[in-house]
Structure formats: C-alpha cells, structure tokens
Amino acid sequence: MFLGPDGKAVSSETVPTEWSESKNLAWKVDLPGSGSSSPIISGNKVIVTCYVDGDAAIRKLMCFDKTSGDSLWSLDFPIDYREDGYRGYITEHGYASNTPATDGDHIFAFFGKGGVHCVTMDGEKIWSFDAGKSSGNREWGSAASVLLYKDTVIINAADESRTIYCLKKSTGEEVWKQQADMLELTYGTPRIVTVPGRDDELVISVPGEIWSMNPKTGKLLWYATSPMTGNVSPSLIVDGQKVYGFGGYRGAGSIAIKVGGKDDVSDTNVLWTNRTSSYVATPLLEDGKFYWIDDRGLAYCTKSDDGEIVYRERVRDLQGQRPVYASPIKIGEFIYIVTRESGTLVIRPSDEFEVIARNKFASDDTDFNASPAVSDGRLYLRSNQSLYCVASP
C-alpha cells in the first residue's frame, strides 16, 4: 500500500544510492499517461495507475513484471462522468493520485469520482463501488490512498462525498460509512492503530481535529483538537500507542496524541503541539526523529518526544515553486526523498542535514510526485512520463 505494507515507510533492504540512465538502471518503461500515485509491489508484479487525457479520457490500472519491466496487463476505466476542471492544484498532481493496495490475491484501486475497483492479480475485474461524484469546495480532486483492514477495504472519499467507506473485500458491499462535513479538505490516508487488550482504532486527521473510529463499525471513539487547520494532506504517523499529525494550510502545525480514551481527549491525551509542519509530504519517523522536505524546499528534522526542531535548512538547487510532493522513505541506512524536478536526494538520518547523493534522469523533465517503492533490492520510481527500476547489476 502507500508507504509500504504497514505505512511506516521503512525497509530493511539495501538499494543503490546512485543512479542515472547509464548507472544502476535495471529497466524503464514509458507510461501512457501521468500520475502521482505510488507504485505498489506484490510477488513478481509492480502495479501503478495513470491518467490518459484526450478525446476519450481514461484512468488506467497497469501491471508490470518487477524484474524485467515487461507489461503483463492493463485495464481501462473510462471517465464518463464530470471531472473537476484541469486547473489549480489539479495541474500539480493530476487525476491519478490515489495509491492502490493489494493483499496478494486482489488489487484494490480508488479512482476518486471513478469509484473503487477490485481486480485479480491477473487483471480480471471483480467488483466496483461508486464512492460519490461530488467535489470539494476547492475542486482540487481526490488524493487519499486505499487502506486494507482484515476482510475490508477502507476509503477516504472526502472529496467525492465527505464520507469514509468500509467495504467488504470479497464483494464491495458497504459494511459501514461515516459522513461528516468536517471531512472536506481531508486528503490523508486513514491508518490503523493496534491497541493490546482493546479494539483496534482507525485514525485520520481532518481540518482542526484528529479522529479515532472503530474500524469494524465506523463509530467515533475519541477526537482531539489539532493545529492543522485548512486542507490536511499528510497521513497520520502511528508509533505504538501514539499518533502524530502534520499538515494544514500552509504547514499549520503538528501534534502528538496518545491513543485511547473516549469523546474529547484534547485535555488528557495530547502530548504536544508545535508550529512546525509539512504541507504535502508525510514525514518519516526514524529513531525518535521526523524527517521531511516541505513544499517550499526546506529540510526538517524534529524530535518526536516534543516536536522541537533539530535542523531546518534550505535545500540548494531545487527547481519549481513547490519542489517536493513525495513522502520520504528509509531504505537500509539511508533516507530517500524524491523531488518533483530536481532528482532524488539521499541523506543520512542524523542531527545534521547532509546530502549523500542526488540522482536525476536527465532525459525526464516531467514531475516526480510519487513516493518510491522497494522490493528485493530494487527501487521503483515513477514520474509523469515513466516507471523506473533501479538496482545494482
């Protein structure tokens, strides 16, 4: 799923720290359309979505062999409904921003107004579900990725219907839904917190609050006031019995909360709040510190125990007004941060910001908005033009 099997964005594997068209590039395939969704991997397959404009606009779900890059299958989902106009923020991320998820038997893709779809690993369509055709008041389009929980699929359809849906994996039937006007401008992916001795919790950051729900019923368990007002894009970060939130317009703040409790826990469970934040990317939590580069090109490291800044530095030579959309991931000893126009930065998790390497495919001048994926010593990157596999020979 988005940011790995558990959403923690951490892998124990090792991949190259340097690459280019002539170094450590195992394969490259040109995609028929653009997209900000991350690739996901299961078995020998790498799956990605994209959007193809033209007289007959379509969204596509595509599957490639992860070792060779050979195309295995492709499915078209025609856009036969009214989409948000191609303007404003949609020009930044496009119409394929939701990362799919897989349980190894089926793939679950969310296409915003195009609905939720279940297909087999061989590309056979099983079921579809309409999550709504509405638009948020900004008309920025959909963003949240798919979450799988036990035998259900959980979808944040805030932009399409101000609703969180829980569907049966096997049939697409609705198990429960939670509708609320406060979901508007909620773009993050929901997360699951496992609580020993108690029911699991489904947590999500909405403008001005953090919510916890029972993932089996959708009932609200607790909520807390947060400093993240306006649109909230980063997903919550789960660490044991704590959740951390970032986001808001523009970078409104961050928060740490102890899970559990009932109703309003703002005065009892909030551990700290801070003005430091990330507008788009979900920060990486590693060894008690958060790492990210914000959409202004500032590199941050903050402490998870109090939110205080370890460093904040301007990253040199980043192109574009919003140079980073992708979320960082840690692979082996290093943190990999994909920038939109200026290559992928490799840094060490430490108290000082130091770029070990910067890797760019010179022939690709399109945006790299997606967070990377990793499997069997291979790094998978996607741009609006191509899907890349980076690996040592």
C-alpha positions as CSV (number, residue, x, y, z in Angstrom):
1,M,0.0,0.0,0.0
2,F,1.0,3.7,0.2
3,L,4.4,3.8,2.0
4,G,4.8,0.1,2.4
5,P,2.9,-2.9,3.9
6,D,2.2,-1.0,7.2
7,G,2.6,2.5,6.0
8,K,5.7,3.1,8.1
9,A,7.9,4.0,5.0
10,V,10.8,1.9,6.4
11,S,12.6,-1.0,4.7
12,S,15.5,-3.1,5.9
13,E,16.6,-3.8,2.3
14,T,19.5,-2.1,0.5
15,V,19.3,-0.3,-2.8
16,P,21.8,1.8,-4.7
17,T,22.4,5.3,-3.6
18,E,23.4,6.5,-7.0
19,W,21.8,6.1,-10.4
20,S,21.3,7.6,-13.8
21,E,20.3,6.5,-17.3
22,S,23.8,4.8,-17.6
23,K,24.2,3.6,-14.0
24,N,22.2,1.1,-11.9
25,L,19.1,1.5,-14.1
26,A,17.7,-2.0,-14.5
27,W,14.8,-1.0,-16.7
28,K,12.5,1.8,-17.7
29,V,9.1,1.8,-19.3
30,D,7.2,4.8,-20.7
31,L,3.7,5.1,-19.3
32,P,0.7,6.1,-21.5
33,G,-0.3,8.9,-19.0
34,S,0.6,10.8,-15.9
35,G,0.0,10.2,-12.3
36,S,1.1,11.0,-8.7
37,S,0.2,7.6,-7.2
38,S,3.0,5.4,-5.9
39,P,3.8,2.0,-7.4
40,I,3.0,-1.0,-5.2
41,I,4.5,-4.5,-5.4
42,S,3.3,-8.0,-4.8
43,G,5.2,-11.1,-5.7
44,N,6.7,-10.5,-9.1
45,K,4.3,-7.7,-10.0
46,V,4.6,-3.9,-9.8
47,I,1.3,-2.1,-10.1
48,V,0.7,1.5,-10.9
49,T,-2.1,3.8,-12.0
50,C,-2.1,6.7,-14.5
51,Y,-4.4,9.1,-16.3
52,V,-4.6,9.5,-20.1
53,D,-6.1,12.6,-21.5
54,G,-7.6,13.0,-24.9
55,D,-10.9,12.7,-26.8
56,A,-11.7,9.7,-24.6
57,A,-10.1,10.4,-21.2
58,I,-9.4,7.2,-19.1
59,R,-7.8,6.1,-15.9
60,K,-5.6,3.0,-16.2
61,L,-4.5,0.3,-13.8
62,M,-1.3,-1.3,-15.2
63,C,0.8,-4.3,-14.1
64,F,4.4,-5.0,-15.0
65,D,6.9,-7.7,-14.3
66,K,9.1,-6.3,-11.5
67,T,12.3,-7.9,-12.7
68,S,12.1,-7.2,-16.5
69,G,9.6,-4.3,-16.7
70,D,7.5,-6.3,-19.3
71,S,3.9,-5.3,-19.4
72,L,1.6,-8.1,-18.0
73,W,-1.8,-6.4,-18.4
74,S,-3.6,-3.1,-18.4
75,L,-7.2,-2.2,-17.6
76,D,-9.0,1.0,-18.8
77,F,-11.6,2.9,-16.7
78,P,-13.2,5.4,-18.9
79,I,-14.1,8.8,-17.5
80,D,-17.8,9.0,-18.5
81,Y,-18.7,11.5,-15.7
82,R,-18.0,15.1,-15.0
83,E,-14.5,15.5,-13.5
84,D,-13.1,18.6,-11.8
85,G,-11.6,21.0,-14.3
86,Y,-7.9,20.8,-15.1
87,R,-6.8,23.9,-13.2
88,G,-5.4,25.0,-9.9
89,Y,-3.9,22.2,-7.8
90,I,-5.1,19.5,-10.2
91,T,-2.5,20.7,-12.6
92,E,0.1,19.9,-9.9
93,H,-1.0,16.3,-9.3
94,G,-3.4,15.2,-12.0
95,Y,-6.2,12.6,-11.9
96,A,-4.4,9.5,-10.7
97,S,-3.2,10.4,-7.2
98,N,-4.6,7.5,-5.1
99,T,-2.1,4.7,-4.5
100,P,-3.8,1.2,-4.8
101,A,-3.4,-1.6,-2.3
102,T,-3.1,-5.4,-2.6
103,D,-3.5,-8.4,-0.3
104,G,-1.6,-10.6,-2.7
105,D,-4.8,-12.1,-4.1
106,H,-6.6,-8.9,-5.4
107,I,-5.7,-5.3,-6.2
108,F,-8.0,-2.5,-4.9
109,A,-7.8,0.8,-6.7
110,F,-9.5,4.0,-5.9
111,F,-10.1,6.5,-8.8
112,G,-11.9,9.3,-7.0
113,K,-15.1,10.0,-8.8
114,G,-14.3,6.9,-10.9
115,G,-15.0,4.7,-7.9
116,V,-13.4,1.8,-6.1
117,H,-12.4,-1.3,-8.1
118,C,-11.3,-4.8,-7.2
119,V,-9.4,-6.8,-9.7
120,T,-7.4,-10.1,-9.6
121,M,-3.7,-10.2,-9.8
122,D,-4.2,-11.3,-13.4
123,G,-6.3,-8.2,-14.2
124,E,-9.8,-9.6,-14.1
125,K,-12.4,-7.1,-12.8
126,I,-14.3,-8.5,-9.8
127,W,-16.4,-5.6,-8.4
128,S,-16.8,-1.8,-8.5
129,F,-18.2,0.7,-6.0
130,D,-19.3,4.3,-6.5
131,A,-17.9,6.5,-3.7
132,G,-19.6,9.7,-5.0
133,K,-19.4,12.2,-7.8
134,S,-19.2,15.4,-5.8
135,S,-16.4,17.9,-5.4
136,G,-14.8,19.7,-2.5
137,N,-15.2,23.4,-2.4
138,R,-11.7,23.9,-3.9
139,E,-12.2,21.3,-6.7
140,W,-8.7,20.0,-6.2
141,G,-9.5,16.4,-6.9
142,S,-9.0,13.2,-5.0
143,A,-5.9,12.2,-3.1
144,A,-6.3,9.6,-0.3
145,S,-5.0,6.0,-0.9
146,V,-6.6,2.6,-0.2
147,L,-6.3,1.0,3.3
148,L,-6.9,-2.7,3.8
149,Y,-8.1,-3.9,7.2
150,K,-8.7,-7.6,7.7
151,D,-11.5,-8.5,5.3
152,T,-12.5,-4.9,4.4
153,V,-11.4,-2.0,2.3
154,I,-11.4,1.5,3.8
155,I,-11.7,4.5,1.5
156,N,-11.4,8.2,2.4
157,A,-13.9,9.7,-0.1
158,A,-13.8,13.1,1.5
159,D,-13.6,14.9,-1.8
160,E,-16.3,12.7,-3.6
161,S,-18.9,12.5,-0.8
162,R,-17.4,13.7,2.5
163,T,-17.6,10.1,3.6
164,I,-15.3,7.3,4.8
165,Y,-16.5,4.0,3.5
166,C,-15.8,0.5,4.7
167,L,-16.4,-2.2,2.1
168,K,-16.2,-6.0,2.0
169,K,-13.1,-7.1,0.2
170,S,-14.9,-10.0,-1.4
171,T,-18.0,-8.3,-2.8
172,G,-17.6,-4.5,-2.5
173,E,-20.7,-4.3,-0.3
174,E,-20.9,-1.5,2.2
175,V,-20.1,-2.5,5.8
176,W,-20.4,1.0,7.2
177,K,-20.0,4.6,6.2
178,Q,-19.2,7.7,8.2
179,Q,-20.4,11.0,6.7
180,A,-19.4,14.4,8.1
181,D,-19.0,17.9,6.6
182,M,-15.7,18.2,8.5
183,L,-14.2,15.6,6.2
184,E,-14.0,18.3,3.5
185,L,-10.3,19.1,2.6
186,T,-9.2,15.8,4.3
187,Y,-6.7,14.3,1.8
188,G,-4.7,11.9,4.0
189,T,-4.9,8.1,4.1
190,P,-6.5,6.5,7.2
191,R,-4.3,4.5,9.5
192,I,-4.9,1.5,11.9
193,V,-3.6,1.5,15.5
194,T,-3.3,-1.9,17.2
195,V,-4.2,-1.5,20.8
196,P,-3.3,-4.5,23.1
197,G,-6.3,-5.6,25.1
198,R,-8.7,-3.3,23.3
199,D,-10.3,-2.9,19.9
200,D,-8.2,-1.5,17.1
201,E,-8.5,2.1,16.1
202,L,-8.9,3.8,12.7
203,V,-7.3,7.2,12.9
204,I,-7.4,10.1,10.5
205,S,-6.5,13.8,10.5
206,V,-9.3,16.2,9.5
207,P,-9.1,20.0,9.4
208,G,-8.8,21.1,13.1
209,E,-9.2,17.7,14.7
210,I,-7.8,14.1,14.9
211,W,-10.4,11.4,14.9
212,S,-10.4,7.8,16.1
213,M,-13.1,5.4,15.0
214,N,-13.9,1.7,15.5
215,P,-12.8,0.1,12.2
216,K,-15.4,-2.6,12.5
217,T,-18.4,-0.2,12.9
218,G,-17.3,3.3,12.0
219,K,-18.4,4.7,15.4
220,L,-16.4,7.6,16.7
221,L,-14.3,6.6,19.7
222,W,-12.5,9.9,20.5
223,Y,-11.4,13.1,19.0
224,A,-8.9,15.9,19.8
225,T,-8.4,19.4,18.6
226,S,-5.4,19.9,16.4
227,P,-3.5,22.9,15.0
228,M,-3.8,21.5,11.4
229,T,-6.5,23.9,10.0
230,G,-7.4,24.3,6.4
231,N,-6.6,21.4,4.0
232,V,-4.8,18.5,5.5
233,S,-2.7,16.3,3.2
234,P,-0.2,14.2,5.2
235,S,-1.3,10.9,6.6
236,L,-1.1,10.3,10.4
237,I,2.0,8.5,11.6
238,V,1.5,5.6,14.0
239,D,4.1,4.6,16.5
240,G,2.9,2.1,19.1
241,Q,0.2,3.8,21.2
242,K,1.0,7.3,19.8
243,V,-0.1,9.0,16.6
244,Y,1.5,12.1,15.1
245,G,-0.2,14.5,12.8
246,F,1.3,17.2,10.4
247,G,-0.3,19.5,7.9
248,G,-2.7,22.3,7.4
249,Y,-2.6,25.5,5.3
250,R,0.3,26.2,4.8
251,G,2.1,23.9,7.2
252,A,-0.1,25.0,10.1
253,G,1.3,22.7,12.8
254,S,2.0,19.3,14.2
255,I,0.6,17.2,17.1
256,A,1.3,14.1,19.2
257,I,-1.5,12.2,20.8
258,K,-1.8,9.1,23.0
259,V,-4.5,6.8,21.6
260,G,-7.4,5.5,23.7
261,G,-10.0,7.4,25.7
262,K,-13.5,8.5,24.9
263,D,-15.1,11.6,23.3
264,D,-13.0,14.7,23.6
265,V,-9.4,13.9,24.7
266,S,-7.9,17.2,23.9
267,D,-7.0,17.9,27.5
268,T,-5.9,14.4,28.5
269,N,-4.2,12.7,25.6
270,V,-2.5,15.4,23.6
271,L,1.3,15.1,24.4
272,W,2.4,18.2,22.5
273,T,1.7,20.6,19.7
274,N,4.1,22.5,17.5
275,R,4.0,25.1,14.8
276,T,6.5,23.1,12.6
277,S,4.8,21.1,9.9
278,S,4.7,19.6,6.4
279,Y,2.2,20.8,3.9
280,V,2.1,17.8,1.5
281,A,4.6,15.1,2.3
282,T,4.0,12.6,5.2
283,P,7.2,12.9,7.4
284,L,9.3,9.8,8.1
285,L,9.6,8.7,11.7
286,E,13.0,7.1,12.4
287,D,14.7,6.5,15.8
288,G,12.8,9.3,17.6
289,K,13.0,11.9,14.9
290,F,10.9,13.1,12.0
291,Y,12.5,13.8,8.6
292,W,11.0,15.6,5.6
293,I,11.4,18.3,2.9
294,D,8.4,20.6,2.7
295,D,6.8,22.1,-0.4
296,R,8.9,25.3,0.0
297,G,12.2,23.3,-0.2
298,L,13.1,23.4,3.5
299,A,14.6,20.2,5.0
300,Y,13.4,19.4,8.5
301,C,14.4,17.2,11.3
302,T,12.3,17.4,14.5
303,K,12.1,15.3,17.8
304,S,9.2,13.0,18.3
305,D,9.1,13.4,22.1
306,D,8.4,17.2,22.0
307,G,8.3,18.3,18.3
308,E,11.3,20.6,18.7
309,I,13.5,21.4,15.7
310,V,16.8,19.6,15.3
311,Y,17.5,21.3,12.0
312,R,15.8,23.4,9.4
313,E,17.8,24.1,6.3
314,R,17.2,25.4,2.8
315,V,17.9,22.7,0.2
316,R,20.1,24.1,-2.6
317,D,19.2,24.0,-6.3
318,L,15.6,22.7,-6.0
319,Q,13.5,23.7,-9.1
320,G,9.9,24.7,-9.1
321,Q,7.6,26.7,-6.7
322,R,6.6,23.5,-4.9
323,P,9.7,21.3,-5.2
324,V,8.6,18.3,-3.1
325,Y,5.3,16.4,-3.0
326,A,6.6,12.8,-2.4
327,S,7.0,11.4,1.1
328,P,10.4,10.2,2.3
329,I,11.2,6.6,2.9
330,K,14.1,4.9,4.7
331,I,15.8,2.0,3.0
332,G,18.7,0.4,4.8
333,E,20.9,3.1,6.2
334,F,19.6,6.0,4.1
335,I,16.6,8.2,3.6
336,Y,15.4,8.7,0.0
337,I,13.4,11.9,-0.8
338,V,12.0,12.3,-4.3
339,T,11.8,15.9,-5.5
340,R,9.5,16.9,-8.3
341,E,12.1,18.3,-10.8
342,S,15.5,18.0,-9.2
343,G,16.1,14.3,-8.7
344,T,16.1,12.0,-5.7
345,L,18.1,13.1,-2.6
346,V,19.8,10.5,-0.4
347,I,20.5,11.6,3.1
348,R,21.5,10.0,6.4
349,P,19.2,10.0,9.4
350,S,21.3,12.3,11.7
351,D,21.2,15.6,13.5
352,E,22.8,17.3,10.6
353,F,21.4,17.7,7.1
354,E,23.9,16.2,4.5
355,V,23.1,15.1,1.0
356,I,25.0,11.9,0.2
357,A,23.8,11.8,-3.4
358,R,21.4,13.4,-5.8
359,N,20.2,11.3,-8.6
360,K,18.3,12.6,-11.7
361,F,17.3,11.0,-15.0
362,A,18.4,13.7,-17.4
363,S,16.1,12.7,-20.2
364,D,12.9,13.0,-18.0
365,D,11.8,16.6,-17.3
366,T,8.3,15.7,-16.1
367,D,7.3,15.8,-12.4
368,F,8.1,13.1,-10.0
369,N,5.3,13.4,-7.5
370,A,5.1,9.8,-6.2
371,S,6.8,8.2,-3.2
372,P,9.0,5.3,-4.2
373,A,8.6,1.6,-3.5
374,V,11.2,-1.1,-2.8
375,S,11.4,-4.8,-3.2
376,D,14.2,-7.4,-3.4
377,G,16.9,-4.8,-3.6
378,R,15.2,-2.8,-6.3
379,L,13.9,0.7,-6.1
380,Y,10.8,1.7,-8.1
381,L,10.3,5.3,-9.1
382,R,7.5,6.8,-11.3
383,S,7.2,10.2,-13.0
384,N,4.5,11.6,-15.2
385,Q,6.4,10.0,-18.1
386,S,7.9,6.7,-17.0
387,L,8.3,3.9,-14.4
388,Y,11.9,3.1,-13.4
389,C,13.5,0.2,-11.7
390,V,16.9,1.0,-10.0
391,A,19.1,-1.9,-9.0
392,S,22.7,-2.9,-8.7
393,P,23.9,-5.1,-11.7
